[in-house]
């Protein structure tokens, strides 16, 4: 199976009217990614030029005033498959998690400001921790350890 990437005018591409994703908060980081690295992930459209996957990339391209963007036409899928792929493409990423030790190593080796893409600067993290996040001495001796999760990075800590 070969995949053909074609350039389409942004004005010719139509967002899917029932797109269930709220992606406005992701547009600026995607714009920054396109500015820094180029348009590396094509938009997937159907035979009528309606977006199947890539609504955020399309919004970012329009905001960047790009005349054309790379697209893949999913003309090999049925209407039902297109509708299912629209949802599956976004949903499957929710199953992935971060290995924070490896992430720290990777971030330490990058000079680019990764806060533009939602990564926190380790030197400027302020934790929103209050007394309810901690346990009493009685609970510590009874349970031995308590796990808390950082509300910013999701990293687990044993206390």
N, CA, C and O atoms as a GROMACS GRO file, in nm:
protein
  636
    1UNK      N    1   0.084  -0.118   0.000
    1UNK     CA    2   0.000   0.000   0.000
    1UNK      C    3   0.089   0.124   0.000
    1UNK      O    4   0.178   0.137   0.085
    2UNK      N    5   0.067   0.214  -0.092
    2UNK     CA    6   0.143   0.338  -0.094
    2UNK      C    7   0.052   0.454  -0.051
    2UNK      O    8  -0.068   0.454  -0.077
    3UNK      N    9   0.113   0.548   0.014
    3UNK     CA   10   0.041   0.666   0.059
    3UNK      C   11   0.092   0.785  -0.021
    3UNK      O   12   0.212   0.810  -0.029
    4UNK      N   13  -0.001   0.855  -0.080
    4UNK     CA   14   0.037   0.972  -0.160
    4UNK      C   15   0.000   1.099  -0.085
    4UNK      O   16  -0.116   1.118  -0.046
    5UNK      N   17   0.098   1.184  -0.064
    5UNK     CA   18   0.076   1.313   0.000
    5UNK      C   19   0.065   1.418  -0.109
    5UNK      O   20   0.154   1.431  -0.194
    6UNK      N   21  -0.045   1.492  -0.107
    6UNK     CA   22  -0.068   1.597  -0.206
    6UNK      C   23  -0.087   1.731  -0.135
    6UNK      O   24  -0.135   1.736  -0.022
    7UNK      N   25  -0.049   1.836  -0.202
    7UNK     CA   26  -0.069   1.970  -0.147
    7UNK      C   27  -0.209   2.018  -0.184
    7UNK      O   28  -0.252   2.006  -0.298
    8UNK      N   29  -0.280   2.072  -0.085
    8UNK     CA   30  -0.413   2.129  -0.104
    8UNK      C   31  -0.414   2.271  -0.050
    8UNK      O   32  -0.347   2.301   0.049
    9UNK      N   33  -0.489   2.358  -0.116
    9UNK     CA   34  -0.507   2.494  -0.064
    9UNK      C   35  -0.589   2.486   0.064
    9UNK      O   36  -0.687   2.412   0.072
   10UNK      N   37  -0.548   2.563   0.164
   10UNK     CA   38  -0.622   2.561   0.291
   10UNK      C   39  -0.767   2.604   0.269
   10UNK      O   40  -0.857   2.560   0.341
   11UNK      N   41  -0.789   2.689   0.170
   11UNK     CA   42  -0.926   2.735   0.141
   11UNK      C   43  -1.014   2.624   0.084
   11UNK      O   44  -1.136   2.636   0.085
   12UNK      N   45  -0.952   2.517   0.033
   12UNK     CA   46  -1.028   2.405  -0.025
   12UNK      C   47  -1.064   2.298   0.078
   12UNK      O   48  -1.147   2.211   0.052
   13UNK      N   49  -1.001   2.304   0.195
   13UNK     CA   50  -1.022   2.201   0.297
   13UNK      C   51  -1.132   2.248   0.392
   13UNK      O   52  -1.134   2.363   0.437
   14UNK      N   53  -1.224   2.156   0.420
   14UNK     CA   54  -1.339   2.189   0.506
   14UNK      C   55  -1.330   2.113   0.639
   14UNK      O   56  -1.312   1.992   0.640
   15UNK      N   57  -1.342   2.186   0.749
   15UNK     CA   58  -1.346   2.115   0.878
   15UNK      C   59  -1.472   2.028   0.885
   15UNK      O   60  -1.574   2.062   0.826
   16UNK      N   61  -1.464   1.918   0.956
   16UNK     CA   62  -1.580   1.833   0.978
   16UNK      C   63  -1.674   1.904   1.074
   16UNK      O   64  -1.633   1.941   1.184
   17UNK      N   65  -1.798   1.924   1.035
   17UNK     CA   66  -1.891   2.008   1.113
   17UNK      C   67  -1.924   1.949   1.250
   17UNK      O   68  -1.961   2.023   1.341
   18UNK      N   69  -1.913   1.818   1.267
   18UNK     CA   70  -1.945   1.755   1.394
   18UNK      C   71  -1.820   1.711   1.471
   18UNK      O   72  -1.826   1.618   1.552
   19UNK      N   73  -1.707   1.777   1.448
   19UNK     CA   74  -1.583   1.741   1.516
   19UNK      C   75  -1.604   1.754   1.668
   19UNK      O   76  -1.630   1.864   1.717
   20UNK      N   77  -1.592   1.643   1.742
   20UNK     CA   78  -1.618   1.649   1.886
   20UNK      C   79  -1.500   1.696   1.971
   20UNK      O   80  -1.513   1.708   2.093
   21UNK      N   81  -1.386   1.722   1.910
   21UNK     CA   82  -1.268   1.765   1.987
   21UNK      C   83  -1.269   1.916   2.006
   21UNK      O   84  -1.293   1.992   1.913
   22UNK      N   85  -1.242   1.957   2.129
   22UNK     CA   86  -1.221   2.098   2.160
   22UNK      C   87  -1.071   2.122   2.151
   22UNK      O   88  -0.997   2.092   2.244
   23UNK      N   89  -1.027   2.176   2.038
   23UNK     CA   90  -0.883   2.182   2.013
   23UNK      C   91  -0.826   2.323   2.011
   23UNK      O   92  -0.708   2.341   1.978
   24UNK      N   93  -0.904   2.423   2.046
   24UNK     CA   94  -0.855   2.560   2.036
   24UNK      C   95  -0.729   2.585   2.121
   24UNK      O   96  -0.641   2.660   2.079
   25UNK      N   97  -0.720   2.522   2.239
   25UNK     CA   98  -0.602   2.543   2.324
   25UNK      C   99  -0.475   2.480   2.265
   25UNK      O  100  -0.365   2.514   2.306
   26UNK      N  101  -0.491   2.391   2.170
   26UNK     CA  102  -0.375   2.325   2.109
   26UNK      C  103  -0.324   2.397   1.984
   26UNK      O  104  -0.216   2.365   1.934
   27UNK      N  105  -0.400   2.494   1.934
   27UNK     CA  106  -0.363   2.560   1.808
   27UNK      C  107  -0.229   2.632   1.818
   27UNK      O  108  -0.145   2.616   1.730
   28UNK      N  109  -0.207   2.711   1.922
   28UNK     CA  110  -0.081   2.786   1.932
   28UNK      C  111   0.041   2.695   1.944
   28UNK      O  112   0.141   2.720   1.876
   29UNK      N  113   0.037   2.590   2.027
   29UNK     CA  114   0.153   2.498   2.027
   29UNK      C  115   0.175   2.430   1.893
   29UNK      O  116   0.290   2.409   1.853
   30UNK      N  117   0.069   2.396   1.822
   30UNK     CA  118   0.085   2.335   1.689
   30UNK      C  119   0.143   2.437   1.592
   30UNK      O  120   0.227   2.403   1.508
   31UNK      N  121   0.098   2.561   1.601
   31UNK     CA  122   0.157   2.668   1.518
   31UNK      C  123   0.308   2.677   1.542
   31UNK      O  124   0.387   2.687   1.449
   32UNK      N  125   0.345   2.674   1.670
   32UNK     CA  126   0.487   2.684   1.705
   32UNK      C  127   0.564   2.564   1.649
   32UNK      O  128   0.677   2.579   1.601
   33UNK      N  129   0.504   2.446   1.656
   33UNK     CA  130   0.567   2.327   1.601
   33UNK      C  131   0.588   2.342   1.450
   33UNK      O  132   0.695   2.309   1.398
   34UNK      N  133   0.487   2.391   1.380
   34UNK     CA  134   0.498   2.411   1.235
   34UNK      C  135   0.606   2.514   1.205
   34UNK      O  136   0.684   2.497   1.111
   35UNK      N  137   0.612   2.622   1.283
   35UNK     CA  138   0.714   2.725   1.262
   35UNK      C  139   0.854   2.669   1.284
   35UNK      O  140   0.946   2.698   1.208
   36UNK      N  141   0.870   2.590   1.390
   36UNK     CA  142   1.002   2.539   1.427
   36UNK      C  143   1.050   2.425   1.338
   36UNK      O  144   1.168   2.416   1.304
   37UNK      N  145   0.957   2.335   1.301
   37UNK     CA  146   0.997   2.211   1.237
   37UNK      C  147   0.940   2.190   1.097
   37UNK      O  148   0.979   2.096   1.027
   38UNK      N  149   0.849   2.276   1.055
   38UNK     CA  150   0.782   2.260   0.927
   38UNK      C  151   0.656   2.177   0.942
   38UNK      O  152   0.628   2.125   1.050
   39UNK      N  153   0.581   2.164   0.836
   39UNK     CA  154   0.455   2.090   0.838
   39UNK      C  155   0.488   1.943   0.809
   39UNK      O  156   0.491   1.902   0.693
   40UNK      N  157   0.514   1.865   0.914
   40UNK     CA  158   0.565   1.729   0.900
   40UNK      C  159   0.458   1.620   0.906
   40UNK      O  160   0.485   1.506   0.868
   41UNK      N  161   0.338   1.652   0.952
   41UNK     CA  162   0.231   1.552   0.962
   41UNK      C  163   0.115   1.599   0.874
   41UNK      O  164   0.050   1.698   0.905
   42UNK      N  165   0.089   1.528   0.766
   42UNK     CA  166  -0.018   1.571   0.675
   42UNK      C  167  -0.156   1.565   0.741
   42UNK      O  168  -0.178   1.492   0.837
   43UNK      N  169  -0.247   1.643   0.687
   43UNK     CA  170  -0.388   1.638   0.726
   43UNK      C  171  -0.452   1.526   0.645
   43UNK      O  172  -0.424   1.511   0.526
   44UNK      N  173  -0.537   1.449   0.709
   44UNK     CA  174  -0.609   1.343   0.638
   44UNK      C  175  -0.747   1.397   0.604
   44UNK      O  176  -0.820   1.446   0.692
   45UNK      N  177  -0.784   1.389   0.476
   45UNK     CA  178  -0.913   1.439   0.430
   45UNK      C  179  -0.986   1.327   0.355
   45UNK      O  180  -0.925   1.230   0.311
   46UNK      N  181  -1.118   1.344   0.342
   46UNK     CA  182  -1.194   1.246   0.263
   46UNK      C  183  -1.201   1.292   0.118
   46UNK      O  184  -1.142   1.395   0.083
   47UNK      N  185  -1.272   1.219   0.035
   47UNK     CA  186  -1.279   1.252  -0.108
   47UNK      C  187  -1.349   1.385  -0.136
   47UNK      O  188  -1.340   1.438  -0.247
   48UNK      N  189  -1.419   1.441  -0.034
   48UNK     CA  190  -1.486   1.570  -0.049
   48UNK      C  191  -1.406   1.683   0.017
   48UNK      O  192  -1.459   1.793   0.037
   49UNK      N  193  -1.281   1.656   0.051
   49UNK     CA  194  -1.190   1.752   0.114
   49UNK      C  195  -1.232   1.791   0.256
   49UNK      O  196  -1.195   1.897   0.305
   50UNK      N  197  -1.308   1.704   0.322
   50UNK     CA  198  -1.349   1.727   0.461
   50UNK      C  199  -1.245   1.659   0.551
   50UNK      O  200  -1.203   1.547   0.525
   51UNK      N  201  -1.204   1.730   0.657
   51UNK     CA  202  -1.100   1.678   0.746
   51UNK      C  203  -1.147   1.551   0.817
   51UNK      O  204  -1.255   1.546   0.875
   52UNK      N  205  -1.062   1.451   0.809
   52UNK     CA  206  -1.081   1.327   0.885
   52UNK      C  207  -0.995   1.334   1.010
   52UNK      O  208  -1.042   1.306   1.120
   53UNK      N  209  -0.869   1.372   0.995
   53UNK     CA  210  -0.775   1.389   1.107
   53UNK      C  211  -0.685   1.508   1.076
   53UNK      O  212  -0.625   1.515   0.968
   54UNK      N  213  -0.675   1.600   1.170
   54UNK     CA  214  -0.587   1.714   1.150
   54UNK      C  215  -0.656   1.849   1.164
   54UNK      O  216  -0.608   1.948   1.109
   55UNK      N  217  -0.767   1.855   1.236
   55UNK     CA  218  -0.837   1.982   1.253
   55UNK      C  219  -0.749   2.089   1.317
   55UNK      O  220  -0.752   2.205   1.277
   56UNK      N  221  -0.671   2.049   1.417
   56UNK     CA  222  -0.584   2.145   1.484
   56UNK      C  223  -0.475   2.195   1.390
   56UNK      O  224  -0.444   2.314   1.389
   57UNK      N  225  -0.418   2.105   1.310
   57UNK     CA  226  -0.316   2.145   1.213
   57UNK      C  227  -0.375   2.241   1.110
   57UNK      O  228  -0.309   2.336   1.068
   58UNK      N  229  -0.500   2.216   1.068
   58UNK     CA  230  -0.565   2.306   0.972
   58UNK      C  231  -0.586   2.444   1.034
   58UNK      O  232  -0.556   2.545   0.970
   59UNK      N  233  -0.636   2.449   1.158
   59UNK     CA  234  -0.655   2.578   1.225
   59UNK      C  235  -0.522   2.652   1.238
   59UNK      O  236  -0.515   2.773   1.216
   60UNK      N  237  -0.417   2.580   1.274
   60UNK     CA  238  -0.285   2.642   1.289
   60UNK      C  239  -0.235   2.693   1.154
   60UNK      O  240  -0.179   2.803   1.147
   61UNK      N  241  -0.255   2.616   1.048
   61UNK     CA  242  -0.211   2.657   0.914
   61UNK      C  243  -0.284   2.783   0.869
   61UNK      O  244  -0.223   2.874   0.812
   62UNK      N  245  -0.412   2.788   0.895
   62UNK     CA  246  -0.491   2.907   0.857
   62UNK      C  247  -0.445   3.027   0.937
   62UNK      O  248  -0.431   3.137   0.882
   63UNK      N  249  -0.421   3.009   1.066
   63UNK     CA  250  -0.373   3.119   1.152
   63UNK      C  251  -0.235   3.167   1.108
   63UNK      O  252  -0.202   3.285   1.120
   64UNK      N  253  -0.154   3.073   1.055
   64UNK     CA  254  -0.021   3.108   1.004
   64UNK      C  255  -0.027   3.164   0.861
   64UNK      O  256   0.075   3.202   0.803
   65UNK      N  257  -0.148   3.167   0.806
   65UNK     CA  258  -0.170   3.216   0.670
   65UNK      C  259  -0.096   3.132   0.564
   65UNK      O  260  -0.046   3.186   0.466
   66UNK      N  261  -0.091   3.000   0.587
   66UNK     CA  262  -0.031   2.911   0.488
   66UNK      C  263  -0.130   2.892   0.374
   66UNK      O  264  -0.248   2.865   0.398
   67UNK      N  265  -0.084   2.904   0.253
   67UNK     CA  266  -0.172   2.890   0.137
   67UNK      C  267  -0.204   2.743   0.109
   67UNK      O  268  -0.315   2.710   0.067
   68UNK      N  269  -0.106   2.656   0.134
   68UNK     CA  270  -0.123   2.513   0.105
   68UNK      C  271  -0.068   2.430   0.221
   68UNK      O  272   0.021   2.472   0.294
   69UNK      N  273  -0.125   2.311   0.234
   69UNK     CA  274  -0.078   2.216   0.335
   69UNK      C  275  -0.075   2.076   0.275
   69UNK      O  276  -0.150   2.046   0.182
   70UNK      N  277   0.012   1.988   0.328
   70UNK     CA  278   0.015   1.851   0.279
   70UNK      C  279  -0.105   1.772   0.332
   70UNK      O  280  -0.143   1.785   0.448
   71UNK      N  281  -0.164   1.693   0.245
   71UNK     CA  282  -0.281   1.612   0.281
   71UNK      C  283  -0.270   1.472   0.225
   71UNK      O  284  -0.203   1.447   0.124
   72UNK      N  285  -0.337   1.382   0.292
   72UNK     CA  286  -0.357   1.246   0.244
   72UNK      C  287  -0.506   1.230   0.224
   72UNK      O  288  -0.584   1.259   0.315
   73UNK      N  289  -0.547   1.185   0.107
   73UNK     CA  290  -0.689   1.162   0.079
   73UNK      C  291  -0.722   1.018   0.116
   73UNK      O  292  -0.668   0.924   0.058
   74UNK      N  293  -0.811   1.002   0.212
   74UNK     CA  294  -0.850   0.868   0.259
   74UNK      C  295  -0.967   0.818   0.175
   74UNK      O  296  -1.077   0.795   0.226
   75UNK      N  297  -0.942   0.802   0.046
   75UNK     CA  298  -1.049   0.758  -0.044
   75UNK      C  299  -1.064   0.606  -0.047
   75UNK      O  300  -1.147   0.552  -0.120
   76UNK      N  301  -0.983   0.538   0.033
   76UNK     CA  302  -0.993   0.392   0.040
   76UNK      C  303  -1.081   0.346   0.157
   76UNK      O  304  -1.099   0.226   0.176
   77UNK      N  305  -1.134   0.441   0.235
   77UNK     CA  306  -1.217   0.407   0.350
   77UNK      C  307  -1.364   0.431   0.321
   77UNK      O  308  -1.401   0.520   0.245
   78UNK      N  309  -1.448   0.348   0.383
   78UNK     CA  310  -1.593   0.371   0.372
   78UNK      C  311  -1.631   0.489   0.461
   78UNK      O  312  -1.549   0.534   0.542
   79UNK      N  313  -1.751   0.538   0.447
   79UNK     CA  314  -1.798   0.649   0.530
   79UNK      C  315  -1.794   0.611   0.678
   79UNK      O  316  -1.756   0.692   0.762
   80UNK      N  317  -1.834   0.489   0.709
   80UNK     CA  318  -1.830   0.443   0.848
   80UNK      C  319  -1.687   0.437   0.900
   80UNK      O  320  -1.661   0.477   1.014
   81UNK      N  321  -1.594   0.387   0.818
   81UNK     CA  322  -1.454   0.382   0.860
   81UNK      C  323  -1.397   0.521   0.881
   81UNK      O  324  -1.320   0.543   0.974
   82UNK      N  325  -1.435   0.614   0.798
   82UNK     CA  326  -1.389   0.753   0.814
   82UNK      C  327  -1.439   0.809   0.946
   82UNK      O  328  -1.363   0.870   1.020
   83UNK      N  329  -1.567   0.788   0.975
   83UNK     CA  330  -1.623   0.838   1.101
   83UNK      C  331  -1.556   0.773   1.222
   83UNK      O  332  -1.530   0.839   1.322
   84UNK      N  333  -1.529   0.644   1.212
   84UNK     CA  334  -1.463   0.573   1.321
   84UNK      C  335  -1.318   0.620   1.336
   84UNK      O  336  -1.270   0.640   1.448
   85UNK      N  337  -1.247   0.638   1.223
   85UNK     CA  338  -1.108   0.684   1.228
   85UNK      C  339  -1.098   0.823   1.288
   85UNK      O  340  -1.003   0.851   1.363
   86UNK      N  341  -1.192   0.911   1.258
   86UNK     CA  342  -1.194   1.046   1.316
   86UNK      C  343  -1.185   1.039   1.467
   86UNK      O  344  -1.110   1.114   1.530
   87UNK      N  345  -1.262   0.949   1.525
   87UNK     CA  346  -1.264   0.936   1.671
   87UNK      C  347  -1.142   0.859   1.721
   87UNK      O  348  -1.077   0.901   1.817
   88UNK      N  349  -1.111   0.748   1.657
   88UNK     CA  350  -1.001   0.663   1.702
   88UNK      C  351  -0.867   0.736   1.697
   88UNK      O  352  -0.785   0.720   1.788
   89UNK      N  353  -0.844   0.815   1.594
   89UNK     CA  354  -0.717   0.885   1.578
   89UNK      C  355  -0.688   0.974   1.699
   89UNK      O  356  -0.574   0.983   1.743
   90UNK      N  357  -0.789   1.038   1.751
   90UNK     CA  358  -0.771   1.124   1.869
   90UNK      C  359  -0.769   1.043   1.999
   90UNK      O  360  -0.692   1.074   2.090
   91UNK      N  361  -0.851   0.943   2.008
   91UNK     CA  362  -0.866   0.868   2.133
   91UNK      C  363  -0.745   0.784   2.170
   91UNK      O  364  -0.708   0.777   2.287
   92UNK      N  365  -0.683   0.720   2.073
   92UNK     CA  366  -0.575   0.626   2.104
   92UNK      C  367  -0.457   0.692   2.175
   92UNK      O  368  -0.385   0.624   2.250
   93UNK      N  369  -0.434   0.820   2.154
   93UNK     CA  370  -0.322   0.887   2.221
   93UNK      C  371  -0.343   0.895   2.372
   93UNK      O  372  -0.246   0.912   2.447
   94UNK      N  373  -0.466   0.883   2.417
   94UNK     CA  374  -0.495   0.890   2.560
   94UNK      C  375  -0.443   0.768   2.636
   94UNK      O  376  -0.435   0.772   2.759
   95UNK      N  377  -0.409   0.661   2.565
   95UNK     CA  378  -0.359   0.541   2.630
   95UNK      C  379  -0.209   0.550   2.661
   95UNK      O  380  -0.158   0.471   2.740
   96UNK      N  381  -0.140   0.644   2.602
   96UNK     CA  382   0.004   0.657   2.622
   96UNK      C  383   0.032   0.734   2.752
   96UNK      O  384  -0.046   0.821   2.792
   97UNK      N  385   0.143   0.701   2.815
   97UNK     CA  386   0.188   0.773   2.934
   97UNK      C  387   0.334   0.810   2.916
   97UNK      O  388   0.400   0.763   2.822
   98UNK      N  389   0.385   0.891   3.003
   98UNK     CA  390   0.524   0.936   2.996
   98UNK      C  391   0.611   0.857   3.092
   98UNK      O  392   0.569   0.827   3.204
   99UNK      N  393   0.731   0.824   3.049
   99UNK     CA  394   0.835   0.774   3.138
   99UNK      C  395   0.912   0.901   3.177
   99UNK      O  396   0.994   0.950   3.099
  100UNK      N  397   0.885   0.952   3.298
  100UNK     CA  398   0.937   1.083   3.336
  100UNK      C  399   1.089   1.087   3.348
  100UNK      O  400   1.150   1.192   3.324
  101UNK      N  401   1.151   0.976   3.384
  101UNK     CA  402   1.298   0.975   3.390
  101UNK      C  403   1.357   0.991   3.251
  101UNK      O  404   1.450   1.070   3.231
  102UNK      N  405   1.304   0.917   3.153
  102UNK     CA  406   1.353   0.931   3.015
  102UNK      C  407   1.316   1.067   2.957
  102UNK      O  408   1.394   1.126   2.882
  103UNK      N  409   1.198   1.115   2.991
  103UNK     CA  410   1.157   1.247   2.943
  103UNK      C  411   1.253   1.355   2.993
  103UNK      O  412   1.294   1.442   2.917
  104UNK      N  413   1.289   1.348   3.122
  104UNK     CA  414   1.385   1.445   3.176
  104UNK      C  415   1.518   1.441   3.102
  104UNK      O  416   1.577   1.545   3.074
  105UNK      N  417   1.564   1.320   3.070
  105UNK     CA  418   1.691   1.306   2.995
  105UNK      C  419   1.678   1.372   2.858
  105UNK      O  420   1.766   1.446   2.815
  106UNK      N  421   1.567   1.343   2.789
  106UNK     CA  422   1.545   1.400   2.656
  106UNK      C  423   1.538   1.553   2.664
  106UNK      O  424   1.600   1.623   2.584
  107UNK      N  425   1.461   1.604   2.759
  107UNK     CA  426   1.445   1.750   2.771
  107UNK      C  427   1.577   1.818   2.806
  107UNK      O  428   1.605   1.929   2.761
  108UNK      N  429   1.659   1.751   2.887
  108UNK     CA  430   1.790   1.808   2.924
  108UNK      C  431   1.883   1.821   2.804
  108UNK      O  432   1.976   1.902   2.807
  109UNK      N  433   1.859   1.744   2.699
  109UNK     CA  434   1.945   1.746   2.580
  109UNK      C  435   1.890   1.832   2.467
  109UNK      O  436   1.942   1.827   2.355
  110UNK      N  437   1.786   1.910   2.494
  110UNK     CA  438   1.725   1.994   2.391
  110UNK      C  439   1.739   2.139   2.432
  110UNK      O  440   1.701   2.177   2.543
  111UNK      N  441   1.794   2.221   2.344
  111UNK     CA  442   1.811   2.363   2.372
  111UNK      C  443   1.688   2.445   2.335
  111UNK      O  444   1.673   2.559   2.380
  112UNK      N  445   1.600   2.388   2.254
  112UNK     CA  446   1.477   2.458   2.213
  112UNK      C  447   1.386   2.474   2.334
  112UNK      O  448   1.378   2.385   2.419
  113UNK      N  449   1.318   2.588   2.343
  113UNK     CA  450   1.226   2.614   2.454
  113UNK      C  451   1.104   2.525   2.440
  113UNK      O  452   1.014   2.555   2.362
  114UNK      N  453   1.099   2.418   2.514
  114UNK     CA  454   0.992   2.320   2.503
  114UNK      C  455   0.865   2.361   2.577
  114UNK      O  456   0.763   2.293   2.567
  115UNK      N  457   0.871   2.473   2.651
  115UNK     CA  458   0.747   2.522   2.713
  115UNK      C  459   0.648   2.566   2.607
  115UNK      O  460   0.528   2.573   2.634
  116UNK      N  461   0.697   2.596   2.486
  116UNK     CA  462   0.607   2.632   2.375
  116UNK      C  463   0.515   2.516   2.336
  116UNK      O  464   0.413   2.536   2.270
  117UNK      N  465   0.552   2.395   2.377
  117UNK     CA  466   0.477   2.275   2.341
  117UNK      C  467   0.410   2.212   2.462
  117UNK      O  468   0.362   2.099   2.456
  118UNK      N  469   0.405   2.286   2.573
  118UNK     CA  470   0.335   2.239   2.692
  118UNK      C  471   0.421   2.169   2.795
  118UNK      O  472   0.369   2.126   2.898
  119UNK      N  473   0.552   2.156   2.771
  119UNK     CA  474   0.639   2.097   2.871
  119UNK      C  475   0.675   2.204   2.973
  119UNK      O  476   0.699   2.319   2.937
  120UNK      N  477   0.679   2.166   3.099
  120UNK     CA  478   0.712   2.260   3.204
  120UNK      C  479   0.862   2.270   3.221
  120UNK      O  480   0.934   2.171   3.208
  121UNK      N  481   0.908   2.390   3.250
  121UNK     CA  482   1.047   2.414   3.282
  121UNK      C  483   1.069   2.367   3.426
  121UNK      O  484   1.006   2.420   3.517
  122UNK      N  485   1.156   2.270   3.446
  122UNK     CA  486   1.177   2.213   3.580
  122UNK      C  487   1.218   2.320   3.681
  122UNK      O  488   1.192   2.305   3.800
  123UNK      N  489   1.281   2.426   3.636
  123UNK     CA  490   1.329   2.529   3.728
  123UNK      C  491   1.219   2.627   3.768
  123UNK      O  492   1.238   2.705   3.862
  124UNK      N  493   1.106   2.624   3.700
  124UNK     CA  494   1.002   2.722   3.731
  124UNK      C  495   0.870   2.658   3.773
  124UNK      O  496   0.766   2.724   3.772
  125UNK      N  497   0.875   2.531   3.810
  125UNK     CA  498   0.752   2.464   3.852
  125UNK      C  499   0.713   2.510   3.992
  125UNK      O  500   0.793   2.505   4.085
  126UNK      N  501   0.590   2.554   4.004
  126UNK     CA  502   0.534   2.585   4.134
  126UNK      C  503   0.425   2.483   4.159
  126UNK      O  504   0.330   2.473   4.080
  127UNK      N  505   0.437   2.408   4.267
  127UNK     CA  506   0.339   2.305   4.295
  127UNK      C  507   0.221   2.362   4.374
  127UNK      O  508   0.240   2.440   4.467
  128UNK      N  509   0.102   2.321   4.336
  128UNK     CA  510  -0.019   2.359   4.408
  128UNK      C  511  -0.046   2.250   4.511
  128UNK      O  512  -0.131   2.163   4.490
  129UNK      N  513   0.025   2.256   4.621
  129UNK     CA  514   0.009   2.154   4.724
  129UNK      C  515  -0.045   2.223   4.849
  129UNK      O  516   0.003   2.328   4.889
  130UNK      N  517  -0.147   2.160   4.909
  130UNK     CA  518  -0.202   2.213   5.034
  130UNK      C  519  -0.200   2.102   5.138
  130UNK      O  520  -0.158   1.990   5.110
  131UNK      N  521  -0.244   2.134   5.258
  131UNK     CA  522  -0.238   2.038   5.369
  131UNK      C  523  -0.316   1.910   5.340
  131UNK      O  524  -0.280   1.804   5.392
  132UNK      N  525  -0.420   1.918   5.258
  132UNK     CA  526  -0.499   1.799   5.227
  132UNK      C  527  -0.420   1.699   5.143
  132UNK      O  528  -0.457   1.582   5.136
  133UNK      N  529  -0.312   1.744   5.078
  133UNK     CA  530  -0.231   1.655   4.996
  133UNK      C  531  -0.137   1.568   5.080
  133UNK      O  532  -0.079   1.472   5.030
  134UNK      N  533  -0.124   1.601   5.208
  134UNK     CA  534  -0.034   1.528   5.296
  134UNK      C  535  -0.115   1.446   5.395
  134UNK      O  536  -0.233   1.470   5.416
  135UNK      N  537  -0.048   1.348   5.455
  135UNK     CA  538  -0.116   1.262   5.551
  135UNK      C  539  -0.055   1.279   5.689
  135UNK      O  540   0.059   1.325   5.701
  136UNK      N  541  -0.128   1.244   5.790
  136UNK     CA  542  -0.081   1.261   5.927
  136UNK      C  543   0.023   1.154   5.961
  136UNK      O  544   0.037   1.054   5.891
  137UNK      N  545   0.097   1.178   6.071
  137UNK     CA  546   0.195   1.081   6.118
  137UNK      C  547   0.130   0.947   6.149
  137UNK      O  548   0.190   0.842   6.127
  138UNK      N  549   0.007   0.950   6.200
  138UNK     CA  550  -0.065   0.827   6.232
  138UNK      C  551  -0.089   0.745   6.107
  138UNK      O  552  -0.070   0.624   6.106
  139UNK      N  553  -0.130   0.812   5.999
  139UNK     CA  554  -0.155   0.743   5.873
  139UNK      C  555  -0.025   0.689   5.814
  139UNK      O  556  -0.024   0.581   5.754
  140UNK      N  557   0.084   0.761   5.830
  140UNK     CA  558   0.213   0.716   5.777
  140UNK      C  559   0.256   0.589   5.846
  140UNK      O  560   0.299   0.494   5.780
  141UNK      N  561   0.246   0.585   5.979
  141UNK     CA  562   0.289   0.464   6.050
  141UNK      C  563   0.196   0.348   6.022
  141UNK      O  564   0.240   0.233   6.020
  142UNK      N  565   0.068   0.376   5.999
  142UNK     CA  566  -0.028   0.269   5.970
  142UNK      C  567  -0.009   0.216   5.828
  142UNK      O  568  -0.010   0.094   5.808
  143UNK      N  569   0.009   0.303   5.732
  143UNK     CA  570   0.017   0.263   5.592
  143UNK      C  571   0.160   0.252   5.541
  143UNK      O  572   0.181   0.203   5.430
  144UNK      N  573   0.256   0.293   5.616
  144UNK     CA  574   0.397   0.294   5.579
  144UNK      C  575   0.429   0.400   5.473
  144UNK      O  576   0.516   0.484   5.497
  145UNK      N  577   0.363   0.399   5.358
  145UNK     CA  578   0.390   0.500   5.255
  145UNK      C  579   0.260   0.553   5.198
  145UNK      O  580   0.156   0.489   5.208
  146UNK      N  581   0.268   0.668   5.140
  146UNK     CA  582   0.154   0.732   5.075
  146UNK      C  583   0.202   0.784   4.941
  146UNK      O  584   0.309   0.846   4.933
  147UNK      N  585   0.126   0.759   4.837
  147UNK     CA  586   0.162   0.810   4.705
  147UNK      C  587   0.080   0.936   4.677
  147UNK      O  588  -0.041   0.939   4.699
  148UNK      N  589   0.149   1.039   4.629
  148UNK     CA  590   0.078   1.156   4.579
  148UNK      C  591   0.122   1.177   4.434
  148UNK      O  592   0.231   1.135   4.394
  149UNK      N  593   0.037   1.241   4.359
  149UNK     CA  594   0.065   1.267   4.218
  149UNK      C  595   0.078   1.417   4.200
  149UNK      O  596  -0.008   1.494   4.242
  150UNK      N  597   0.186   1.459   4.136
  150UNK     CA  598   0.207   1.601   4.109
  150UNK      C  599   0.096   1.648   4.015
  150UNK      O  600   0.074   1.588   3.910
  151UNK      N  601   0.025   1.756   4.051
  151UNK     CA  602  -0.084   1.804   3.966
  151UNK      C  603  -0.037   1.868   3.836
  151UNK      O  604  -0.118   1.893   3.746
  152UNK      N  605   0.092   1.894   3.824
  152UNK     CA  606   0.145   1.959   3.703
  152UNK      C  607   0.204   1.861   3.603
  152UNK      O  608   0.181   1.871   3.482
  153UNK      N  609   0.282   1.765   3.654
  153UNK     CA  610   0.352   1.676   3.562
  153UNK      C  611   0.301   1.533   3.566
  153UNK      O  612   0.333   1.454   3.478
  154UNK      N  613   0.221   1.499   3.667
  154UNK     CA  614   0.167   1.365   3.676
  154UNK      C  615   0.262   1.265   3.739
  154UNK      O  616   0.229   1.146   3.749
  155UNK      N  617   0.380   1.309   3.782
  155UNK     CA  618   0.478   1.219   3.840
  155UNK      C  619   0.432   1.177   3.980
  155UNK      O  620   0.383   1.260   4.057
  156UNK      N  621   0.447   1.048   4.012
  156UNK     CA  622   0.408   0.997   4.142
  156UNK      C  623   0.524   1.005   4.240
  156UNK      O  624   0.639   0.980   4.203
  157UNK      N  625   0.493   1.040   4.365
  157UNK     CA  626   0.593   1.047   4.471
  157UNK      C  627   0.544   0.966   4.589
  157UNK      O  628   0.425   0.969   4.622
  158UNK      N  629   0.635   0.894   4.652
  158UNK     CA  630   0.600   0.822   4.774
  158UNK      C  631   0.642   0.907   4.892
  158UNK      O  632   0.750   0.965   4.894
  159UNK      N  633   0.554   0.913   4.989
  159UNK     CA  634   0.583   0.991   5.109
  159UNK      C  635   0.579   0.900   5.230
  159UNK      O  636   0.600   0.946   5.342
   0.00000   0.00000   0.00000
